[in-house]
């Protein structure tokens, strides 16, 4: 990997800030001239869509993008505002060429006059090439080591993500996005992913194919083409941004999943009838933190007697599968207090260590008669849960 002194193109990226203009692109058979066609400059037009998925769900934090990069470094910063520490960052790089020439992907702080490596790890998820064009997607989770918030974005402190290349390119670009609420454990954050490529003329469907995805997970999809053509986004997806110049068009989109299922993002490109145009597409899933579920619910019992059978709570992933690697501490407490005369008090061992993903509470009891009690459980970096209602009193 090159040293920080080789980051010579950062001044170019600092001078080329996000062009958040009101310019938009028509996609459809009418085929109006796309942003970035030969008589228009490059534009990156983000949607800044609000992700309504609850305060504890995955949500878009920051994004940016650029094309027209040359040389051995493709880089872009989250100017003017850094993402938050703990985010997951998705970085998709594009270039003219048929081989993966990325040596490494790094992040830096653009604190002039020096550029300081940050050191988060970016892992290659997918690479695809066709027709002399390439696209590679990298992901880093639980990113750290940068100002949050950046105190003076106009003087530096901007987090930038870049790819060092083993040989120079005459055309390249990158789209970066940061997401809050993604699982911070690297081995659990990335779900299914896949890519595809093809050629098309006229109205052309294009997509990477279907992937399985869990509840609360993010589906992130990206497409590009060498044709200056419009396209319709995948049904059910929200467009993050569109960029184009004289050599390529790129678009990224996302969808959040309410339940376990599959996603199959498919764009409709509106290419010229001839010659055939190249398209590339990729999709990946980012998972939310694990969640707890009552796998043995509390049952009705008498005051001061141990609740039997023992209450069990299991750590599950977004697909509803038990996570046997979870061995953290789980704490239980009364949620709704159903005490009839006096509030009930929960006794017993209220914090236990999960074994192979299962926490067992074997000696819990409540001292007051009542109806509609519930128990709640919590654990660090895991979504909690509430039990079904139960009574303390006669069976």
Secondary structure in CASP SS format (residue, H / E / C, confidence):
PFRMAT SS
TARGET T0000
AUTHOR 0000-0000-0000
METHOD secondary structure of the structure
MODEL  1
X C 1.00
X C 1.00
X C 1.00
X H 1.00
X H 1.00
X H 1.00
X C 1.00
X C 1.00
X C 1.00
X H 1.00
X H 1.00
X H 1.00
X H 1.00
X H 1.00
X H 1.00
X C 1.00
X C 1.00
X C 1.00
X C 1.00
X C 1.00
X C 1.00
X C 1.00
X C 1.00
X C 1.00
X C 1.00
X C 1.00
X C 1.00
X C 1.00
X C 1.00
X C 1.00
X C 1.00
X C 1.00
X C 1.00
X C 1.00
X C 1.00
X C 1.00
X C 1.00
X C 1.00
X C 1.00
X C 1.00
X C 1.00
X C 1.00
X E 1.00
X E 1.00
X E 1.00
X E 1.00
X C 1.00
X C 1.00
X C 1.00
X C 1.00
X C 1.00
X C 1.00
X C 1.00
X C 1.00
X C 1.00
X C 1.00
X C 1.00
X C 1.00
X E 1.00
X E 1.00
X E 1.00
X E 1.00
X E 1.00
X E 1.00
X E 1.00
X E 1.00
X E 1.00
X E 1.00
X E 1.00
X E 1.00
X E 1.00
X E 1.00
X E 1.00
X E 1.00
X E 1.00
X E 1.00
X E 1.00
X C 1.00
X C 1.00
X C 1.00
X C 1.00
X C 1.00
X C 1.00
X C 1.00
X C 1.00
X C 1.00
X C 1.00
X E 1.00
X E 1.00
X E 1.00
X E 1.00
X E 1.00
X E 1.00
X E 1.00
X E 1.00
X E 1.00
X C 1.00
X C 1.00
X C 1.00
X C 1.00
X C 1.00
X E 1.00
X E 1.00
X E 1.00
X E 1.00
X E 1.00
X E 1.00
X E 1.00
X E 1.00
X C 1.00
X C 1.00
X C 1.00
X C 1.00
X C 1.00
X C 1.00
X E 1.00
X E 1.00
X C 1.00
X C 1.00
X C 1.00
X C 1.00
X C 1.00
X E 1.00
X E 1.00
X E 1.00
X E 1.00
X E 1.00
X E 1.00
X E 1.00
X E 1.00
X C 1.00
X C 1.00
X E 1.00
X E 1.00
X E 1.00
X E 1.00
X E 1.00
X E 1.00
X E 1.00
X E 1.00
X C 1.00
X C 1.00
X C 1.00
X C 1.00
X C 1.00
X C 1.00
X C 1.00
X C 1.00
X C 1.00
X C 1.00
X C 1.00
X C 1.00
X C 1.00
X C 1.00
X C 1.00
X C 1.00
X C 1.00
X C 1.00
X E 1.00
X E 1.00
X E 1.00
X E 1.00
X E 1.00
X E 1.00
X E 1.00
X E 1.00
X E 1.00
X E 1.00
X E 1.00
X E 1.00
X E 1.00
X E 1.00
X E 1.00
X E 1.00
X E 1.00
X E 1.00
X E 1.00
X E 1.00
X E 1.00
X E 1.00
X C 1.00
X E 1.00
X C 1.00
X C 1.00
X C 1.00
X H 1.00
X H 1.00
X H 1.00
X H 1.00
X E 1.00
X E 1.00
X E 1.00
X E 1.00
X E 1.00
X E 1.00
X E 1.00
X E 1.00
X E 1.00
X E 1.00
X E 1.00
X C 1.00
X C 1.00
X E 1.00
X E 1.00
X E 1.00
X E 1.00
X C 1.00
X C 1.00
X C 1.00
X C 1.00
X E 1.00
X E 1.00
X E 1.00
X C 1.00
X C 1.00
X C 1.00
X C 1.00
X E 1.00
X E 1.00
X E 1.00
X E 1.00
X E 1.00
X E 1.00
X E 1.00
X E 1.00
X C 1.00
X C 1.00
X C 1.00
X C 1.00
X E 1.00
X E 1.00
X E 1.00
X C 1.00
X C 1.00
X C 1.00
X C 1.00
X C 1.00
X E 1.00
X E 1.00
X E 1.00
X E 1.00
X E 1.00
X E 1.00
X E 1.00
X C 1.00
X C 1.00
X C 1.00
X C 1.00
X E 1.00
X E 1.00
X E 1.00
X E 1.00
X E 1.00
X E 1.00
X E 1.00
X E 1.00
X C 1.00
X C 1.00
X C 1.00
X C 1.00
X E 1.00
X E 1.00
X E 1.00
X C 1.00
X C 1.00
X C 1.00
X E 1.00
X E 1.00
X E 1.00
X E 1.00
X C 1.00
X C 1.00
X C 1.00
X C 1.00
X C 1.00
X C 1.00
X E 1.00
X E 1.00
X E 1.00
X E 1.00
X E 1.00
X E 1.00
X E 1.00
X E 1.00
X E 1.00
X E 1.00
X C 1.00
X E 1.00
X C 1.00
X C 1.00
X E 1.00
X E 1.00
X E 1.00
X E 1.00
X E 1.00
X E 1.00
X C 1.00
X C 1.00
X C 1.00
X C 1.00
X E 1.00
X C 1.00
X C 1.00
X C 1.00
X C 1.00
X C 1.00
X C 1.00
X C 1.00
X C 1.00
X C 1.00
X E 1.00
X E 1.00
X E 1.00
X E 1.00
X E 1.00
X E 1.00
X C 1.00
X C 1.00
X C 1.00
X C 1.00
X C 1.00
X E 1.00
X C 1.00
X C 1.00
X C 1.00
X C 1.00
X C 1.00
X C 1.00
X E 1.00
X E 1.00
X E 1.00
X E 1.00
X E 1.00
X E 1.00
X C 1.00
X C 1.00
X C 1.00
X C 1.00
X E 1.00
X C 1.00
X C 1.00
X C 1.00
X C 1.00
X C 1.00
X C 1.00
X E 1.00
X E 1.00
X C 1.00
X C 1.00
X C 1.00
X E 1.00
X E 1.00
X E 1.00
X C 1.00
X E 1.00
X C 1.00
X C 1.00
X E 1.00
X E 1.00
X E 1.00
X E 1.00
X C 1.00
X C 1.00
X C 1.00
X E 1.00
X E 1.00
X C 1.00
X C 1.00
X C 1.00
X E 1.00
X E 1.00
X E 1.00
X E 1.00
X C 1.00
X E 1.00
X E 1.00
X E 1.00
X E 1.00
X E 1.00
X C 1.00
X C 1.00
X E 1.00
X E 1.00
X E 1.00
X E 1.00
X E 1.00
X C 1.00
X C 1.00
X C 1.00
X E 1.00
X E 1.00
X E 1.00
X C 1.00
X C 1.00
X C 1.00
END
